[in-house]
Amino acid sequence: MFHKAFTFVRSFFLFTLVLLSWPALANQSTVLVVGDSLSAAYGVPSETAWVPLLRDRLEREGLSWQVVNASISGETTDGGLRRLPRLLKQNEPDVVVIELGGNDGLRGFPPNVIEANLAKMIELSLDAGATPILVGMQIPPNYGQRYTQMFSDIFPALSDRYSVGLVPFFLEGIYDQEGLMQGDGIHPTEEAQPLLLENVWPQLEPLVQ
């Protein structure tokens, strides 16, 4: 008899906890980050990368947001586009940060293909009821002036076309500063991670406040 009573009380207590926490869970919003190695903590301790730092900032400011990092090192716009429908269905995000294109540029992919892939990702995000943020990139000048210009023009053109937020250049204030880039000259160091977040934050802040 005592065991049955204890089991009932425990079940009732747990059920009450679920009911009390349900409004907070239901009201929690989601930021989905779809990126490449720059967002996948390549070469830095995972907890110090900019996406976990974003989680920390949101929690510190008392904002009820969860952050899902779907970034993969080496990812291209084609790979991101193929993964995005499933990610949108699984996570139902309110904001989608699209940080892709750098690997496409470094591999010399046609700019019109890169633009088309990113455009489709923006459209899928909008159709899912999410607000996209596009993270702009640039590539080294050794790819030729014409190609590098065509590549960098992709991001502001898409931002204007779809009226979505744009981070003009993800590595602004980082790529040319001593100690902020790893030895490969491509990936930011641990010290640069807070600066990456600061570059994205002006576009995120109005959406998460």
C-alpha positions in Angstrom: 0.0 0.0 0.0 2.8 2.4 0.9 4.6 1.6 -2.3 1.5 2.4 -4.4 0.9 5.6 -2.6 4.5 6.7 -3.1 4.4 5.8 -6.8 1.2 7.9 -7.2 2.7 10.9 -5.4 5.9 10.7 -7.4 3.9 10.4 -10.7 1.7 13.3 -9.8 4.8 15.4 -8.8 6.5 14.7 -12.1 3.3 15.5 -14.1 3.0 18.8 -12.2 6.6 19.7 -13.1 5.9 19.0 -16.8 2.8 21.2 -16.7 4.6 24.0 -15.0 7.5 23.9 -17.5 5.3 23.5 -20.6 4.6 27.2 -21.3 8.4 28.0 -21.2 9.2 25.1 -23.5 6.3 26.1 -25.9 7.4 29.7 -26.0 11.1 29.0 -26.6 12.2 30.1 -30.0 15.0 28.6 -32.1 18.0 30.0 -34.1 19.3 27.5 -36.7 22.8 28.0 -37.9 23.6 26.3 -41.2 27.3 26.9 -41.9 30.7 25.5 -42.7 33.9 25.1 -40.7 33.8 28.8 -39.7 30.7 27.9 -37.6 31.6 24.3 -36.8 34.4 25.2 -34.4 37.2 24.0 -36.7 40.6 24.1 -34.9 39.2 25.7 -31.7 37.7 24.2 -28.5 34.0 23.7 -29.3 32.8 25.5 -26.2 34.7 28.7 -27.2 33.4 28.9 -30.8 31.0 31.7 -31.8 27.9 29.6 -31.8 28.2 28.4 -28.2 29.1 31.9 -27.3 25.8 33.0 -28.9 24.0 30.5 -26.7 25.8 31.9 -23.6 24.8 35.4 -24.5 21.2 34.6 -25.0 21.0 32.8 -21.7 22.9 35.6 -20.0 20.5 38.2 -21.2 17.5 36.1 -20.1 16.2 35.5 -23.7 14.3 32.3 -24.2 16.0 31.0 -27.3 17.7 27.7 -28.2 20.5 27.6 -30.8 20.8 24.6 -33.1 24.2 24.4 -34.8 23.9 22.4 -38.1 27.3 23.5 -39.4 29.7 21.0 -41.0 33.3 21.5 -41.9 33.7 21.6 -45.7 30.1 22.2 -46.4 29.0 23.9 -49.6 25.9 25.7 -50.6 24.8 22.6 -52.5 25.2 20.4 -49.4 23.5 23.0 -47.2 20.5 23.2 -49.6 20.1 19.5 -49.6 20.1 19.3 -45.8 17.9 22.3 -45.2 14.4 20.9 -45.7 15.0 18.2 -43.1 16.6 20.7 -40.7 13.6 23.1 -41.1 11.1 20.3 -40.4 13.0 18.9 -37.4 13.7 22.2 -35.7 11.0 24.6 -36.8 13.3 27.6 -36.4 12.3 31.2 -36.1 15.7 32.4 -37.4 18.0 30.7 -39.9 21.6 31.9 -40.1 23.0 30.9 -43.5 26.8 31.0 -43.3 27.8 29.2 -46.6 29.5 30.0 -49.8 33.2 30.2 -48.7 34.0 26.6 -49.7 32.2 27.1 -53.0 34.4 30.2 -53.8 37.6 28.5 -52.8 36.8 25.7 -55.1 36.0 28.0 -58.0 32.3 27.1 -58.3 30.3 29.2 -60.8 28.9 32.3 -59.0 25.5 31.8 -60.6 25.3 28.3 -59.1 26.3 29.6 -55.6 23.8 32.4 -55.9 21.0 30.0 -57.0 21.7 27.7 -54.1 21.7 30.4 -51.5 18.5 31.9 -53.0 16.7 28.6 -52.7 17.9 28.3 -49.1 16.5 31.8 -48.3 13.2 30.9 -50.0 12.9 27.6 -48.1 13.5 29.4 -44.9 10.9 32.1 -45.6 8.3 29.5 -46.7 8.9 27.7 -43.4 8.1 30.9 -41.5 11.6 31.6 -40.5 13.6 34.9 -40.9 16.9 34.2 -42.8 20.2 36.0 -42.1 22.8 35.8 -44.8 26.4 35.8 -43.8 28.6 37.4 -46.4 32.0 36.1 -47.4 35.0 37.1 -49.5 37.8 35.1 -51.1 41.4 35.9 -51.6 42.4 38.1 -54.6 44.5 35.3 -56.2 41.3 33.9 -57.8 41.3 36.9 -60.1 39.6 40.3 -59.8 36.6 39.3 -61.9 35.8 36.1 -60.0 36.4 37.6 -56.6 34.1 40.6 -57.3 31.4 38.4 -58.8 31.6 36.2 -55.7 31.4 39.0 -53.1 28.5 40.6 -55.0 26.3 37.5 -54.5 25.5 38.3 -50.9 24.4 41.9 -51.0 22.4 41.1 -54.2 20.5 38.4 -52.4 20.0 40.5 -49.4 18.4 43.2 -51.5 16.3 40.8 -53.6 14.7 39.1 -50.6 15.0 42.0 -48.1 16.8 39.8 -45.6 19.5 40.7 -43.0 23.1 40.6 -44.2 26.4 40.3 -42.4 28.5 42.1 -45.0 31.7 40.1 -44.3 32.0 37.5 -41.6 35.7 37.9 -41.1 35.7 41.7 -41.0 38.3 42.9 -38.5 39.7 39.4 -38.2 41.2 38.1 -41.4 44.0 40.7 -41.6 44.8 40.9 -37.8 47.8 39.2 -36.3 46.9 36.3 -34.0 43.2 36.0 -35.2 43.7 33.6 -38.0 45.0 30.0 -37.8 48.1 28.9 -39.7 46.1 27.9 -42.7 45.0 31.6 -43.2 41.4 30.5 -43.6 40.0 29.7 -40.1 39.8 32.1 -37.2 41.6 31.3 -33.9 39.9 30.9 -30.6 40.7 34.6 -29.8 38.7 35.6 -32.9 35.5 33.8 -31.9 33.9 36.6 -29.9 34.6 38.9 -32.8 32.7 36.6 -35.2 29.7 36.8 -32.8 30.0 40.5 -32.7 29.9 40.6 -36.5 26.7 38.6 -36.6 25.0 40.1 -33.5 23.8 43.4 -35.1 21.6 41.3 -37.4 20.5 38.8 -34.8 19.8 41.2 -31.9 16.6 42.8 -33.3 15.2 39.4 -33.9 15.9 37.8 -30.5 15.1 40.7 -28.3 
